Amino acid sequence: MANPKRKIYGLAAVVLSYFVFVYLVPRPASLTPGAWSITGLFLATVLGSIIQPVPGGALVLLAITCVPLVSDMKLSDALAGYADSTVWLVQAAFFISRALINTGLARRIALGFVRAFGTHTLGVCYSLGLSDMVLASIIPSNAARSGGVILPIARSISELYGSQPGESSRRMGAYLMAGVYQSICVTAAMFFTGQASNPLAAQMAGAFGYKVTWAGWLIAGLVPGLFSLALVPWIVMKLYPPEVKHTPEAAAFAHNEIVKMGPMSRHEKILAFVFAAVCGAWVSSSWTGIDITVAALCGSMALLLIGVLKWEDVIGERAAWDIFIWYGGLLRLGKALHEKGVTAAFANGVGARFEMLDWLPLLLVALLIFYYSHYMFASITAHLLAMYAPFLALLAHKGAPLGFVVFSFACFANLSAGLTNYGTTPSPMYFAQNYVPLRDWWRIGFIVSLCHLAVWSTVGFGWWKILGLW
């Protein structure tokens, strides 16, 4: 139960921030009072998502409720975000991910990678990172796949070698917790469904006229993502080497666990087919014309009708419905800011201060500010809400290629979550295993961040040049 004083003070700070902004900050002449009030609501919601006096979904729903009270927008218009197809894409992906976890197929996939590549400690880390990469193609909850599937396997393998929190942590567990966590930040950046707020970034990009598809994100993120995924476990091993290097028992453990699970059940086989079919429909959507949300809903409904997924699973998927509330509401608030000219006014105002810089040096400076500002954020969503659209507006105003800017900031938002022990939902889950001291966690996060910047600003930018993004 939340501390009552913290709740009261937090809500008071959120309300006060709205009134201070709306009534004390000068309003640009190009914006109406209603547009300025919606901006105040949006910024107050961002502040609330950072300090969290109440759950994020409740805060967003409160903001949506207040929109008709402070502007000329009707309630039906304010609620329109919940009818957006991208919101339902995330829902459908969550339902399929629940089936993957309930049937054990997600765990079977992860154990299969460990059995194939887990004869060395480095291989165990790679196999768990690759497992998360496969699951990220359709599971938008990094907490569900990384915390619910990958983390228990990493902990079990650590304990298999007698590595517990405390004196024996450096035997293996400390390396796996740090290395696997840094890897899952990469996989979150590689896919449209890599993390729950990636579709939010895609929607913000759409407001600027750049359409982001599942296949487009996959192509953009695949090459630099694979380079980072190959580099990160090796870098962490150099920074935080485990005492145990050879792990034949890990591969044997994975084999035995798969044997215990038995042959793939009928439900697993059906799910594997649906999984492949939905991913195939997403990849080929630009050729077939099939909407990716329709494909995802068809897949989840097929699982429901066949019985692989139960209706109780659908209505009991609390994380999905929580995201539905805050995501749909934030989506509508973000669109309203764009429709009412707020982002354009920001771009014009800030752009005038950097008139001497061309778009490329301005982009590089902005990316560094954007990346390391994540020290101030406890979620990728809050980071995107606060800084993504304003930077897109600024760079678009300076004439930067939109695709280049969109993917740069969207991917860096995910990569920057590796900086701290609170950067995204799974980070406290891994840190709470108590294998890695706070100082080491932050030190590893900072050094890995330099590697990410080096890879994505060379391999990534080069790959995006080949793709024609700039």
N, C-alpha and C positions, 0 to 999 in steps of 0.2 A: 504493500500500500504506500502510495506516495506521501511524502511529508506534507502536511496541510499548509505549513508556513511557506514551504518552497513553492507549492501550487499557487498560493495567493500572491506571493511576491512575483512569481514568474508571469502570471496572467496580468498583474498590474504593469509589469514592464512591457508586455506586448501591447496592451491598450495604450499606455503612455507613448510608446514609440509611434503608434498610429497618429495620435493627436499632435505630437511634436512635428512629425513630418508634414502632415496636411496643413497645419495652421502656422508653423514657424518657418518652414523651408519655402523660399520663393518659388512660385509656380511659373513655369515657362509660358509665355503668351500663347504659344501654339496649342496648349492643352486646356481642355475644359475642366471645370471644378470636379465633375464626375470622374473624369479620367485620372485626375490627381488623387481623388479619394480611393479609387481602385488600386492605384500605385501604392498608396499608404497601407491598404489592406494586404497587398502582396508582400511588401517589405515586413510588415508586422508578422505575417505568417512565416516568412523565412526566419525571422528572429525567434519565433516560437518553436520552429523545427530544430533550432540550435540548442535552446535552453530547455525545451520540452517540459513545460509545466503540466501539460495534459498530453495524452496520446496524439500523434500527428494527424490521424484521421479525424479526430474530434475537432482539432484546431482548424483544419481545412474546411470541414463542414460548417463550422462557425463563420469562417470568412465568406463562404458562398452564401450563407444565410443573410449576411450583412450587406452583400453587394447591392440588392435592390433598395436597401435603406439609405445608402450613401451615393447612389448614382441613378441614372435613368434606365439601367439595364433591368429587364423583367426577370422574375425568378426562373421562368421556364428557360430563358436564355442562359442564366447563370448555371443552371443544372445541365446544360447541353453537353458538358464534357463527359458525362456518364453514358452518353450515347455514341461516343467516338469509337471507331472500330479498333483503334490501337489499344484502348483500355480493355476491350474484350479479347484482343489477341493475348495480352498478358494473362487474363483470366484463364483462357483456354490452355495456355502453356502451363499454368500452375496446376490445372486439373490433370494434364498428362504427366506432369512431374510427380504428382501424388501417386498415380498408378505405378510409375517407375520405382518409387520408394516402397510402396506397399507390397508389390509383387516380389521385390528383391532383385529386380533386373538391374537397377542402378548399382547395387552392391556387387552383383555378379560381374558387371563391366569393370568396376574398379579392381576387384580381386583378380580378374583376368589379366589386367595390365601388370599387377604386382607379380603374378606367376610368371609372366613372360620376361619382365625386365628387372625383377627384384633380387638378383643374386649379389648386388652390391648396394651399399647404403645410398650412393648417388642414384643408382637405378631405381631404388624404391621411391625416392623423391620425384624422379622423372615420371615414373609410372603413375603416381598419385596426381601429379600435375596434368598428365595426359588424360587421365580418367575424368578429371574435372573439366577439361577442355571438351571432351565428347559430350558430357552431360550439360555443359553450358550451351550447347547448340539448341536445347529445347527447354531447359529448366531455368527460368528467370530469377529464381530465388537463390542467391549465393549462400544464404544461411542454410537452406534445405540441402543443397547438394554438397557444399564444402563443409558445413558444420555437421549435417546429419548423416552424410555418407562417407566422405573422405576422412574427416577428423577421427572418427572411431577406429578406422583401419590404421591410421598413422599411430594412434595411441596404443593399439593392440600390438603392433609390430615393435614399438619401443619397449613395451613391457615384456615382450618375448625375449628380448636381449637383456632383461634386468635393468632397464633404464627407467627410473622413476624420478619424479620431481625431487630436487635436493642434490645429494652428493653424486648420485649416478646419472644425473640429467645429461651430462655431456657425453655419456656413452653412445647415445643415439638420439634420444627424444628431443633434446634441445635443437639439434640440427634439423630434424624432420619438421618440428613445429614452425621454425623460422623459414625453412626452405619451401615447405608446402604452402604456407600462408602467402609468401611472396609470389609463388607460382599462380595461386588462384586470383591474385590481383591482375595478372596478365590475361588469364582466360576470360575474366570479366570484361576486359577491353576488346576482346576479339570478336564478340558476337552481339547482334541486336538483342538477343535474349541472355546475354552474359550476366546481366544484373538488372534488377527491377526498374531502375530509373533510366536505363539506356533508351527505351522507347520514348521516354519523356524528352530526352535530348533530341531524338529524331523528330518528334513533333515540333519542338522549338525551331529546329532547322527548317522544317516545312513552312513555318510562318514566314521565313525569310526567302521562300521560293526554292529551297533545295530539298528534293525528296530523297529520303534515306530508306532503302529497302533492306530486307533481311539479307538477301544475296549481296547487295552492294556493301553492306557492313562487313560481311564475311570476306569478300575479296579485298577490301581495304585493310582489314585487320589481320588477315592470315599470315602474310609474309613477315612483317615486323613482329607480330605476336609469336610466331614460331622461333624467330631469332632470340627474342627475350626469354621465351620459355626454355630454350636450350641453354642460355647463358646464366639465368638466375640461380638454379640449383648449384651450379659449379661455383659461382661467385660466393654464395652463402657457405659452401663447403670450405672455401679458402678462408673466409672470415671467421667461421665458427665450426671448425672441423670436428667430426665425431670420432670417438675412440675406436668404434667398430666400423671397419670399412667393408668387410665381406659379409654378406648376409644370405647364405644359401637357405637358412631356416625360414627367411621371410617368404621366399618363393614356395617353399614346402608348406608354410602356414597358409598361404593363399590357395594352394592346391587342395589342402585338406578342408579348408572352409568351403570351397566350391563343391567338393565331394559330399560334404555334409548337406549342402543345399539340394543335392540330387540333380537329376536331369532337368532341363528347362521345362517348366510346367506349360500347360496349354495356354494359360493366361499370359505367361511371359512371351511365348512365341507370337501370340496375337499382338501383344504390346510392341514387340520388336518390329513387327511388320508395320504397325501404325506409326511408330517412331520414324522408321525409314521413309514411309510414304509422306508424312507431314514435312519432314526435312527436304525430301525431294520436291514436293510442291512448292516449298518456300524458295528453293534454289532456282526452280524453273518458272517462277511466277511471271517474270518479265517476258517469257516466250509464250506461256500458255494463257496468260491473262487472268489466272485464278488468283483472287485476292488472298493474301496470306492469312488474314483473320478467318476467312471462310474455311480455308484448309485446316487451320488449327481447331476451329469449332467442329468441323466434320470429324476430325480425329478424336476429339474428346467425346463427342456424342456417340461415335461408333463404340468406343470403350465402355460408355455408359449403357448402351443398348445390349451389348454382348455380355456385360456383367463383370468385365475386368475392373471397371470403376463403378462404385456404388453411389447412389444419390446422397447417402450419409457422408461419403467422402467429399462430395462437392460442397454441400452446405456446411461441412465441418472444417473446410480449408480456411482457417481464420486468417492466415497471412495473406491469402489471395483477396479476401473481402476487405481486409484492412487497406491493402494497396489500392483496391478498386475505389474506396472512398477518397483517399488522399490524392491518388494519381488523377482521377477524373476531375476533381476540383481544381487541382493545380494546373492541369492542362487548360481548363477554361479560363482561369485567371491569367495565365501566360498569353493565351490568344487575345484576351481582352486588352492587355497592355499593347500588343502589336496593332490590333485593330484601331485603337484610340490614339495611336501615334506616339506612345510613350518611349518605345525603344528607338524610334527615329529621332526623337528630341534628345535622348541621351547621346546617340551617335553624333549628332550635329554639335552638341555642346562639348563633349570630350574630344571629338575629332579636331575641333578648332584649336585645342591646346597642344595637339601633336602634329600640327600642320607641317612641321619641318621634316617629319619622318615619313619615309615611304612605307608601304604596307608590310614588306617583308621584315625589316628591322623592328617595326612596331609589333608584328606577330610574335617574333622571338622574345621580345621583352614581356609581352602580355602572357605568353605561355609559361615563362618562368614565374611570373607573379601568380598566375592561376595555379600552377603545380604546387608551389610551396605554401600557398595560402591554405592548403588542406590541413595544415597543422591546427587551424582554427575551427575545423568542422568535424563533427562526429558522424557524418553520413555523406555519401556521394550525392544523394538527392539534395540535401541542403546546400552543398557546394554548387551543384548545377543551377539550382534556383537562384542563388545569390549572384552568380558571376557568368554563367554560360551565355544567356541571351544578350546581356550588355556587351560582352566581348564580341559576340557575333555581329551585333549592330555596329560597333566601333570599326571592326575590320571590314565589314561590308561597305561602310561609309568611305573607307579609304581605298576601296577598289580591289580588295583581296579576293582571290578565287574562293567562292563559297564552299565548294566541296573540300578543299584543302583546310579551311578554317574549321568547318563542321567536325571533321574526323580528328583533327589535331586536339581540339578541346575536349571532345567526347571521350577519346581514348585516354588522354592525360588525366581526366577526372577519375577514371578507374585505376590507372597506374599509381596515382598519388595516394591512394588509400593504403599503400604499403608503408607509408612514412611512420605511422604511429600504431599504438595498440587499441585505438578507438576509431580508425579511419573508415570502417564499414562494418556491417553487422557481424560477419564471422571473426573479425579481429579480436574482440574481447573473448570470444569462444576459444580461440587458439591460445591467446595470452593467459587465460585463466587456467590452463593446464599446469601453469607454474614451472615450466621447464626453462624459460628464458627470462632473465632479469630485465627490468624495464630499460636500464641503460643500454644493454646489448640489443634489445629489440629496436630501439630508436637508432642506434648506431648502424645496425644492419639495414634498416629502412632507408636511412639517408644515403649510404653508399650504393645500395641497389637503385635508388632514385637517379643517381648519376649515370649508372649503366643504362637505365631506361631512356634517359634524355639522349645519351650517346647513340643508342640503337635506333630510336624512333626519329631522331633528327637527321640520321644518315640513311639507314636502310628504309625506314618508314617514309621519309620525304622523297627518297629516290624512287621507291615503289609507287608512291602516289603520283610522281612525275610521269612514270611509265603509263599509269592508268589515265593520265590526262586530267587529274584533279587540279593541277596548277601548271 
